[in-house]
Every structure is written in structure tokens, then in C-alpha cells.
Amino acid sequence: MELVGEKRIQALFSELRLADEQTMPSFMGAWSRAQAKTYRPQRAFNLSFVAVTALLVCALASLALWSRQWQRNQDALVSVPLAPTAGPVQAAPATKDPEPKRWPADSQRRLNARARALKSAARRQSMLAAANRKATQEAKALASWQSPTAMLLDSSSDELLRSLPQLSQAVDELKSFLPSSPK
């Protein structure tokens, strides 16, 4: 009887294997599809990478042009203080050189550098003061913050729970707070 049961089980397994072989794709087909997917040609360049690079180059070029223009404007704004004259102004006699005397190049550069340094120091101080004001406002806001649900944690028995019993109370009253334990 056991042989009949084993043969039946073997027959069922062979039928199942045959059904699996008919529905399962062949190994060579799956292998060739996998090979075709791995050897597909890659793009020589990524279009988004090219767009970001072009945008970055344009931004750097515009920044360079802007900084040159800003430097020219700063140089034009720097003024040279004139020495005050005491007394009447006399006309200078005509000389062979009709051009007025100019400041030496080194002193002009020093004046420009000093003016830039003063401006940058003033800018740094104003930025630091603005940052300090903002930090102070944020600290005040944090210090005055209250939880919107803090009132839900309050109860009528808070005073009893937060206070200690007085030593002048009777011992029996104190024992009422303690759990009863058998001795």
C-alpha cells in the first residue's frame, strides 16, 4: 500500500515539474536578455550636468564683471581731502606745465586701500550688530515661551503633592500617608 502512495506522490511531483518547465522561461533566454541590458551604450554626457556647468560659468562671469564695475565705482567715490587755505587766495603764476600737479600713485593707492578698509570694517560692525540684535530677539522669544498644554498638567492637589508634611503633625496623621505593611 505504501508503494502505491509513493508512486502517486512521485507522479504528482513530475506533473508539477512539467508544468513549471512549461511556464518558466528558458535559462538561455534570460541570460541573453541580461547580457543585452548590461551592454547598452551610455550617453557621452549628461544633459543636466552640462546645463548646471553652463549656469555656473555664467554666474562666475557675471560676478567677475560686477566686481570690476563695483571697484570702478568705489575708486570714483573716494575723494582726496584738500588742505584748508588761510588767507586770500592768490592766482598761481602761469607755468609751462598747464596740467595741475597730481598725487603720487603710491599715496593714492594708500588712500584707496584705507577707504576700503574703513568701509569693510564699518560693514562688519553693522553686520555684527544686526546679528546681535537678532540673537537677542530670539533669546527673548525663547525665554518667554510657555507650553500651550501646561495648564492641562495643573491639578487642584498640586500643593499637597509638592509640599512636605510639617513635623508638628501627629504621628498617626503621618502614618496615614504611608502604605500599610504587615510586620
GROMACS elastic network, one bead per residue, 0.5 to 0.9 nm:
[ bonds ]
;  ai    aj funct       b0    kb
    1     4     6  0.53407   500
    1     5     6  0.66203   500
    1     6     6  0.89003   500
    2     5     6  0.51432   500
    2     6     6  0.62272   500
    2     7     6  0.86382   500
    3     6     6  0.50786   500
    3     7     6  0.60722   500
    3     8     6  0.84919   500
    4     7     6  0.52207   500
    4     8     6  0.61941   500
    4     9     6  0.87065   500
    5     8     6  0.51120   500
    5     9     6  0.62587   500
    5    10     6  0.86810   500
    6     9     6  0.50652   500
    6    10     6  0.61480   500
    6    11     6  0.85435   500
    7    10     6  0.50039   500
    7    11     6  0.60556   500
    7    12     6  0.85843   500
    8    11     6  0.50254   500
    8    12     6  0.62086   500
    8    13     6  0.86639   500
    9    12     6  0.50881   500
    9    13     6  0.62275   500
    9    14     6  0.86527   500
   10    13     6  0.51042   500
   10    14     6  0.61570   500
   10    15     6  0.86206   500
   11    14     6  0.51428   500
   11    15     6  0.61981   500
   11    16     6  0.85944   500
   12    15     6  0.51258   500
   12    16     6  0.61720   500
   12    17     6  0.86426   500
   13    17     6  0.61031   500
   13    18     6  0.85844   500
   14    17     6  0.50018   500
   14    18     6  0.61344   500
   14    19     6  0.86243   500
   15    18     6  0.51012   500
   15    19     6  0.62425   500
   15    20     6  0.86345   500
   16    19     6  0.51207   500
   16    20     6  0.61816   500
   16    21     6  0.86511   500
   17    20     6  0.50144   500
   17    21     6  0.61323   500
   17    22     6  0.86724   500
   18    21     6  0.51032   500
   18    22     6  0.63034   500
   18    23     6  0.88392   500
   19    22     6  0.52175   500
   19    23     6  0.63937   500
   19    24     6  0.84892   500
   20    23     6  0.52942   500
   20    24     6  0.57078   500
   21    24     6  0.52384   500
   21    25     6  0.78137   500
   21    26     6  0.83690   500
   22    25     6  0.78783   500
   24    27     6  0.89382   500
   25    28     6  0.85735   500
   25    29     6  0.69019   500
   25    30     6  0.69555   500
   26    29     6  0.53805   500
   26    30     6  0.64729   500
   26    31     6  0.86744   500
   27    30     6  0.52292   500
   27    31     6  0.60075   500
   27    32     6  0.85979   500
   28    32     6  0.60699   500
   28    33     6  0.86052   500
   29    32     6  0.52652   500
   29    33     6  0.62832   500
   29    34     6  0.86827   500
   30    33     6  0.52219   500
   30    34     6  0.62428   500
   30    35     6  0.87031   500
   31    34     6  0.51564   500
   31    35     6  0.62214   500
   31    36     6  0.86797   500
   32    35     6  0.50522   500
   32    36     6  0.61616   500
   32    37     6  0.87296   500
   33    36     6  0.51000   500
   33    37     6  0.63408   500
   33    38     6  0.88857   500
   34    37     6  0.52427   500
   34    38     6  0.64578   500
   34    39     6  0.89538   500
   35    38     6  0.53454   500
   35    39     6  0.64464   500
   35    40     6  0.89914   500
   36    39     6  0.55448   500
   36    40     6  0.65765   500
   37    40     6  0.57614   500
   38    41     6  0.87640   500
   39    42     6  0.87534   500
   41    44     6  0.88856   500
   42    45     6  0.85191   500
   43    46     6  0.67392   500
   45    48     6  0.88801   500
   45    49     6  0.76651   500
   45    50     6  0.75187   500
   46    49     6  0.53262   500
   46    50     6  0.64698   500
   46    51     6  0.88814   500
   47    50     6  0.51744   500
   47    51     6  0.62942   500
   47    52     6  0.87706   500
   48    51     6  0.50319   500
   48    52     6  0.61854   500
   48    53     6  0.85436   500
   49    52     6  0.52360   500
   49    53     6  0.61204   500
   49    54     6  0.86105   500
   50    53     6  0.51321   500
   50    54     6  0.61446   500
   50    55     6  0.86070   500
   51    54     6  0.51819   500
   51    55     6  0.61828   500
   51    56     6  0.86191   500
   52    55     6  0.50752   500
   52    56     6  0.61278   500
   52    57     6  0.86688   500
   53    56     6  0.50565   500
   53    57     6  0.62192   500
   53    58     6  0.86748   500
   54    57     6  0.51366   500
   54    58     6  0.62351   500
   54    59     6  0.86314   500
   55    58     6  0.51458   500
   55    59     6  0.61760   500
   55    60     6  0.86917   500
   56    59     6  0.50814   500
   56    60     6  0.62148   500
   56    61     6  0.86324   500
   57    60     6  0.51833   500
   57    61     6  0.61690   500
   57    62     6  0.86413   500
   58    61     6  0.51294   500
   58    62     6  0.61429   500
   58    63     6  0.85256   500
   59    62     6  0.52109   500
   59    63     6  0.61041   500
   59    64     6  0.86614   500
   60    63     6  0.50197   500
   60    64     6  0.62023   500
   60    65     6  0.87087   500
   61    64     6  0.51419   500
   61    65     6  0.63047   500
   61    66     6  0.85899   500
   62    65     6  0.51055   500
   62    66     6  0.60133   500
   62    67     6  0.85521   500
   63    66     6  0.50480   500
   63    67     6  0.60976   500
   63    68     6  0.86603   500
   64    67     6  0.52229   500
   64    68     6  0.63498   500
   64    69     6  0.87408   500
   65    68     6  0.52390   500
   65    69     6  0.62782   500
   65    70     6  0.85992   500
   66    69     6  0.51129   500
   66    70     6  0.60293   500
   66    71     6  0.85733   500
   67    71     6  0.60925   500
   67    72     6  0.86365   500
   68    71     6  0.51234   500
   68    72     6  0.63275   500
   68    73     6  0.87276   500
   69    72     6  0.51568   500
   69    73     6  0.62914   500
   69    74     6  0.86701   500
   70    73     6  0.50929   500
   70    74     6  0.61388   500
   70    75     6  0.86160   500
   71    74     6  0.50235   500
   71    75     6  0.61204   500
   71    76     6  0.85970   500
   72    75     6  0.51198   500
   72    76     6  0.62459   500
   72    77     6  0.87302   500
   73    76     6  0.50921   500
   73    77     6  0.62619   500
   73    78     6  0.89018   500
   74    77     6  0.51024   500
   74    78     6  0.64516   500
   74   112     6  0.85557   500
   74   116     6  0.82225   500
   75    78     6  0.54861   500
   75    79     6  0.86391   500
   75   112     6  0.69067   500
   76    79     6  0.77229   500
   78   111     6  0.80726   500
   78   112     6  0.67525   500
   78   115     6  0.71417   500
   79   111     6  0.88873   500
   80   108     6  0.84423   500
   80   111     6  0.79374   500
   82    85     6  0.89668   500
   85    88     6  0.79612   500
   85    89     6  0.75657   500
   86    89     6  0.82460   500
   91    94     6  0.88198   500
   92    95     6  0.85465   500
   94    97     6  0.82423   500
   94    98     6  0.76323   500
   95    98     6  0.65319   500
   97   100     6  0.77819   500
   99   102     6  0.86342   500
  102   105     6  0.85630   500
  103   106     6  0.83017   500
  103   107     6  0.67207   500
  103   108     6  0.64669   500
  104   107     6  0.55833   500
  104   108     6  0.64466   500
  104   109     6  0.88242   500
  105   108     6  0.51552   500
  105   109     6  0.61851   500
  105   110     6  0.86427   500
  106   109     6  0.51051   500
  106   110     6  0.61698   500
  106   111     6  0.86522   500
  107   111     6  0.61682   500
  107   112     6  0.86066   500
  108   111     6  0.50920   500
  108   112     6  0.61988   500
  108   113     6  0.85765   500
  109   112     6  0.50304   500
  109   113     6  0.60286   500
  109   114     6  0.84494   500
  110   113     6  0.50524   500
  110   114     6  0.59894   500
  110   115     6  0.84838   500
  111   114     6  0.50890   500
  111   115     6  0.60616   500
  111   116     6  0.85461   500
  112   115     6  0.51394   500
  112   116     6  0.61442   500
  112   117     6  0.85206   500
  113   116     6  0.51296   500
  113   117     6  0.60701   500
  113   118     6  0.86049   500
  114   118     6  0.61136   500
  114   119     6  0.85482   500
  115   118     6  0.51281   500
  115   119     6  0.61438   500
  115   120     6  0.85763   500
  116   119     6  0.50806   500
  116   120     6  0.60505   500
  116   121     6  0.84795   500
  117   120     6  0.51618   500
  117   121     6  0.60621   500
  117   122     6  0.85516   500
  118   121     6  0.51015   500
  118   122     6  0.61183   500
  118   123     6  0.85146   500
  119   122     6  0.51033   500
  119   123     6  0.60526   500
  119   124     6  0.85522   500
  120   124     6  0.60685   500
  120   125     6  0.85647   500
  121   124     6  0.50743   500
  121   125     6  0.61718   500
  121   126     6  0.86318   500
  122   125     6  0.51029   500
  122   126     6  0.61709   500
  122   127     6  0.85813   500
  123   126     6  0.51865   500
  123   127     6  0.61390   500
  123   128     6  0.85477   500
  124   127     6  0.51202   500
  124   128     6  0.60638   500
  124   129     6  0.85603   500
  125   128     6  0.50412   500
  125   129     6  0.60952   500
  125   130     6  0.85706   500
  126   129     6  0.50569   500
  126   130     6  0.61454   500
  126   131     6  0.85779   500
  127   130     6  0.50755   500
  127   131     6  0.61414   500
  127   132     6  0.85925   500
  128   131     6  0.50484   500
  128   132     6  0.61223   500
  128   133     6  0.86203   500
  129   132     6  0.50312   500
  129   133     6  0.61821   500
  129   134     6  0.86119   500
  130   133     6  0.51134   500
  130   134     6  0.62073   500
  130   135     6  0.86223   500
  131   134     6  0.50930   500
  131   135     6  0.61185   500
  131   136     6  0.85690   500
  132   135     6  0.50528   500
  132   136     6  0.60756   500
  132   137     6  0.85968   500
  133   136     6  0.51014   500
  133   137     6  0.62255   500
  133   138     6  0.86545   500
  134   137     6  0.51506   500
  134   138     6  0.62141   500
  134   139     6  0.86158   500
  135   138     6  0.50788   500
  135   139     6  0.60874   500
  135   140     6  0.86106   500
  136   139     6  0.50661   500
  136   140     6  0.61847   500
  136   141     6  0.85933   500
  137   140     6  0.51508   500
  137   141     6  0.61963   500
  137   142     6  0.86631   500
  138   141     6  0.50466   500
  138   142     6  0.61660   500
  138   143     6  0.85756   500
  139   142     6  0.50897   500
  139   143     6  0.60442   500
  139   144     6  0.86190   500
  140   143     6  0.50733   500
  140   144     6  0.61760   500
  140   145     6  0.85981   500
  141   144     6  0.53906   500
  141   145     6  0.62237   500
  142   145     6  0.52840   500
  142   146     6  0.88277   500
  143   146     6  0.85811   500
  146   149     6  0.86200   500
  146   150     6  0.74807   500
  147   150     6  0.52678   500
  147   151     6  0.83757   500
  148   151     6  0.74106   500
  148   152     6  0.87803   500
  149   152     6  0.54488   500
  149   153     6  0.73140   500
  150   153     6  0.54891   500
  150   154     6  0.71607   500
  151   154     6  0.53976   500
  151   155     6  0.85963   500
  152   155     6  0.78803   500
  154   157     6  0.85263   500
  154   158     6  0.69253   500
  155   158     6  0.56129   500
  155   159     6  0.88846   500
  156   159     6  0.75651   500
  156   160     6  0.87374   500
  157   160     6  0.53674   500
  157   161     6  0.63631   500
  157   162     6  0.87253   500
  158   161     6  0.51579   500
  158   162     6  0.60083   500
  158   163     6  0.85051   500
  159   162     6  0.52668   500
  159   163     6  0.60454   500
  160   163     6  0.55337   500
  160   164     6  0.79207   500
  160   165     6  0.88076   500
  161   164     6  0.79260   500
  165   168     6  0.85555   500
  165   169     6  0.74324   500
  165   174     6  0.76721   500
  166   169     6  0.58155   500
  167   170     6  0.80924   500
  168   171     6  0.88842   500
  169   172     6  0.84088   500
  169   173     6  0.67506   500
  169   174     6  0.71810   500
  170   173     6  0.53373   500
  170   174     6  0.65450   500
  170   175     6  0.88575   500
  171   174     6  0.50027   500
  171   175     6  0.61853   500
  171   176     6  0.87811   500
  172   175     6  0.50262   500
  172   176     6  0.64770   500
  173   176     6  0.52773   500
  173   177     6  0.73113   500
  174   177     6  0.56169   500
  174   178     6  0.70555   500
  175   178     6  0.51156   500
  175   179     6  0.78743   500
  175   180     6  0.83293   500
  176   179     6  0.75843   500
  176   180     6  0.84833   500
  178   181     6  0.88792   500
